[in-house]
Amino acid sequence: MSGRLPRGACDCHCHVFGPAARFPYAEPRSYTPDDAPLESYLALLDRLGCERGVLVQPSAYGRDNRAMLDALARAPKRLRGVAVGGSELTAAILTQWHAAGVRALRANEF
């Protein structure tokens, strides 16, 4: 790619992982990723020239959205999220997630 991205450019799909000691992976899972911390993603956005990004809840965490929500809390002006949930979701949880920057839900089969 040559040239600069337009103002407001947004990466629309990325995952953050780890550290696994703080954000353990779901059991069972189909893969175990290496750590991919928020700082690495923000550096990638800078390198690409993207002002914003969307974090998508990865299946390796199942319905535990804590790693993504933590990343959203640390870069609230730059990131939005896509969470995963099921029958445990309530209006209160959705309201909290919206305030944290979640704008969509992803359906995964577990």
Residue frames relative to the residue before (quaternion, step in Angstrom):
aa qw qx qy qz dx dy dz
M 1.0000 0.0000 0.0000 0.0000 0.00 0.00 0.00
S 0.1290 -0.7869 0.5989 0.0738 3.55 -0.89 0.86
G 0.7265 0.3983 -0.3107 0.4659 3.52 -1.19 0.52
R 0.5542 -0.6075 0.4727 0.3169 3.49 -1.38 -0.02
L 0.5039 -0.6340 0.4895 0.3234 3.56 -1.10 0.69
P 0.5753 -0.5964 0.4185 0.3717 3.60 -1.11 0.54
R 0.6460 -0.5057 0.4030 0.4057 3.54 -1.22 0.50
G 0.8015 0.2685 -0.2221 0.4860 3.55 -0.98 0.91
A 0.3320 0.7605 -0.5045 0.2385 3.61 1.23 0.13
C 0.1208 -0.8112 0.5721 -0.0001 3.54 -1.01 0.93
D 0.3146 -0.6874 0.6222 0.2037 3.55 -0.97 0.94
C 0.2718 -0.8392 0.4571 0.1136 3.59 -0.65 1.06
H 0.8170 0.1338 -0.0931 0.5532 3.65 1.13 0.05
C 0.2819 0.7201 -0.5955 0.2177 3.52 -0.63 1.20
H 0.2758 -0.7420 0.5862 0.1721 3.57 -1.27 0.44
V 0.1879 -0.7110 0.6540 0.1776 3.54 -1.30 0.43
F 0.0928 -0.7903 0.6053 0.0184 3.55 -1.08 0.82
G 0.8488 0.2541 -0.1694 0.4316 3.50 -1.16 0.76
P 0.5135 -0.0794 -0.8190 -0.2435 1.27 -2.47 0.01
A 0.5913 -0.6316 0.3811 0.3260 3.55 -0.99 0.92
A 0.6040 0.5611 -0.3635 0.4339 3.61 1.09 -0.58
R 0.7130 0.4148 -0.2445 0.5097 3.59 1.11 -0.64
F 0.7848 0.1636 -0.0623 0.5945 3.56 1.04 -0.84
P 0.1421 -0.8354 0.5258 0.0736 3.62 0.21 1.25
Y 0.4976 -0.6648 0.4827 0.2782 3.54 -1.16 0.71
A 0.5958 -0.5819 0.4331 0.3448 3.53 -1.28 0.53
E 0.1840 -0.7290 0.6446 0.1385 3.53 -1.29 0.47
P 0.5508 -0.3262 -0.7581 0.1248 1.58 -1.46 1.97
R 0.1330 -0.7615 0.6257 0.1047 3.57 -1.32 0.21
S 0.5066 -0.6788 0.4487 0.2851 3.55 -1.17 0.52
Y 0.7967 0.0748 -0.0500 0.5976 3.61 1.24 -0.26
T 0.2277 -0.7305 0.6228 0.1633 3.53 -1.31 0.36
P 0.2319 -0.8170 0.5137 0.1219 3.58 -0.33 1.20
D 0.5223 -0.5478 0.5324 0.3791 3.51 -1.36 0.20
D 0.6265 -0.5051 0.4106 0.4287 3.57 -1.21 0.33
A 0.0130 0.7484 -0.6623 0.0327 3.53 -1.10 0.87
P 0.1026 -0.8661 0.4874 0.0427 3.58 0.33 1.26
L 0.7038 -0.4668 0.3524 0.4032 3.50 -1.33 0.41
E 0.6442 0.5469 -0.3383 0.4141 3.60 0.86 -0.89
S 0.6405 0.5133 -0.3245 0.4701 3.59 1.04 -0.72
Y 0.6546 0.5069 -0.3156 0.4636 3.57 0.98 -0.80
L 0.6543 0.4999 -0.3221 0.4672 3.60 0.91 -0.83
A 0.6274 0.5185 -0.3340 0.4753 3.60 1.04 -0.72
L 0.6318 0.5196 -0.3309 0.4705 3.60 1.03 -0.74
L 0.6311 0.5243 -0.3349 0.4633 3.59 0.93 -0.85
D 0.6493 0.5170 -0.3143 0.4608 3.58 0.94 -0.87
R 0.6678 0.5108 -0.2994 0.4510 3.56 0.91 -0.96
L 0.7026 0.4575 -0.2589 0.4796 3.58 1.02 -0.81
G 0.4498 -0.6893 0.4509 0.3453 3.57 1.18 -0.51
C 0.4353 0.6755 -0.4724 0.3621 3.58 1.20 0.53
E 0.3734 -0.7325 0.5259 0.2177 3.55 -0.90 0.92
R 0.8113 0.1592 -0.0341 0.5615 3.55 1.08 -0.79
G 0.1033 -0.7943 0.5947 0.0684 3.54 -1.30 0.27
V 0.2930 -0.7267 0.5966 0.1733 3.51 -1.33 0.43
L 0.2105 -0.7630 0.6025 0.1026 3.54 -0.78 1.09
V 0.1678 -0.7791 0.6007 0.0628 3.53 -0.89 1.02
Q 0.4988 -0.6624 0.4749 0.2948 3.56 -0.87 1.00
P 0.2823 -0.7840 0.5264 0.1688 3.62 -0.60 1.08
S 0.5938 -0.6087 0.4010 0.3408 3.56 -1.12 0.66
A 0.5502 0.6248 -0.4007 0.3826 3.64 1.15 -0.44
Y 0.6984 0.4292 -0.2669 0.5066 3.60 1.23 -0.39
G 0.3900 -0.7083 0.4998 0.3104 3.59 1.20 -0.17
R 0.7705 -0.3141 0.2543 0.4930 3.56 -0.86 -1.00
D 0.4894 0.6352 -0.4438 0.4002 3.58 1.25 0.29
N 0.1372 -0.8491 0.5101 0.0085 3.55 -0.10 1.37
R 0.3542 0.7954 -0.4558 0.1846 3.63 1.24 0.02
A 0.6490 0.5148 -0.3413 0.4441 3.64 0.89 -0.79
M 0.6716 0.4798 -0.2984 0.4793 3.58 0.93 -0.86
L 0.6611 0.5031 -0.3135 0.4600 3.60 0.92 -0.86
D 0.6111 0.5377 -0.3429 0.4689 3.59 1.07 -0.68
A 0.6619 0.4979 -0.3045 0.4703 3.59 0.93 -0.86
L 0.6351 0.5201 -0.3311 0.4654 3.60 0.98 -0.80
A 0.6558 0.5183 -0.3104 0.4528 3.59 0.98 -0.82
R 0.7037 0.4638 -0.2672 0.4672 3.59 1.09 -0.64
A 0.7836 0.1592 -0.1177 0.5888 3.62 1.21 -0.25
P 0.0365 0.8788 -0.4755 0.0158 3.60 0.82 0.98
K 0.6675 0.4967 -0.3178 0.4547 3.61 1.06 -0.53
R 0.7397 0.4419 -0.2075 0.4632 3.55 1.20 -0.55
L 0.7967 0.3134 -0.1245 0.5015 3.59 1.10 -0.66
R 0.0975 -0.7171 0.6838 0.0931 3.48 -1.38 0.50
G 0.2709 -0.8026 0.5177 0.1204 3.55 -1.23 0.38
V 0.2408 -0.6933 0.6583 0.1670 3.47 -1.45 0.38
A 0.1640 -0.8232 0.5417 0.0440 3.58 -0.47 1.24
V 0.3100 -0.7003 0.6037 0.2214 3.53 -1.40 0.15
G 0.1618 0.7752 -0.5998 0.1148 3.54 -0.97 0.86
G 0.2304 -0.7606 0.5913 0.1370 3.50 -1.33 0.11
S 0.8481 -0.1517 0.1206 0.4931 3.52 -1.08 -0.79
E 0.5877 0.5884 -0.3714 0.4129 3.61 1.23 -0.30
L 0.5394 0.6434 -0.4028 0.3646 3.60 1.22 -0.27
T 0.1021 -0.7617 0.6386 0.0385 3.50 -1.11 0.87
A 0.6668 -0.4695 0.3744 0.4413 3.55 -1.27 0.18
A 0.6338 0.5369 -0.3357 0.4442 3.60 1.02 -0.75
I 0.6525 0.4949 -0.3232 0.4742 3.61 0.94 -0.82
L 0.6583 0.5052 -0.3164 0.4597 3.59 0.89 -0.87
T 0.6291 0.5218 -0.3279 0.4737 3.59 1.05 -0.73
Q 0.6445 0.5081 -0.3133 0.4778 3.60 0.98 -0.84
W 0.6670 0.4988 -0.3051 0.4618 3.57 0.89 -0.93
H 0.6297 0.5265 -0.3443 0.4557 3.60 0.96 -0.79
A 0.6511 0.5074 -0.3107 0.4713 3.59 0.94 -0.86
A 0.6748 0.4899 -0.2840 0.4732 3.60 1.14 -0.64
G 0.6489 -0.5397 0.3212 0.4295 3.61 1.22 -0.23
V 0.4705 0.6516 -0.4627 0.3741 3.60 1.23 0.12
R 0.0843 -0.8256 0.5579 0.0088 3.55 -0.84 1.00
A 0.7911 0.1516 -0.0995 0.5842 3.60 1.25 -0.04
L 0.3004 -0.7125 0.5996 0.2066 3.52 -1.35 0.30
R 0.2574 -0.7355 0.6122 0.1346 3.52 -1.17 0.77
A 0.2734 -0.7480 0.5812 0.1671 3.58 -1.00 0.83
N 0.0050 -0.7747 0.6311 -0.0382 3.55 -0.79 1.11
E 0.3386 -0.7005 0.5798 0.2418 3.54 -1.13 0.60
F 0.0858 -0.7981 0.5960 0.0213 3.57 -0.88 0.99
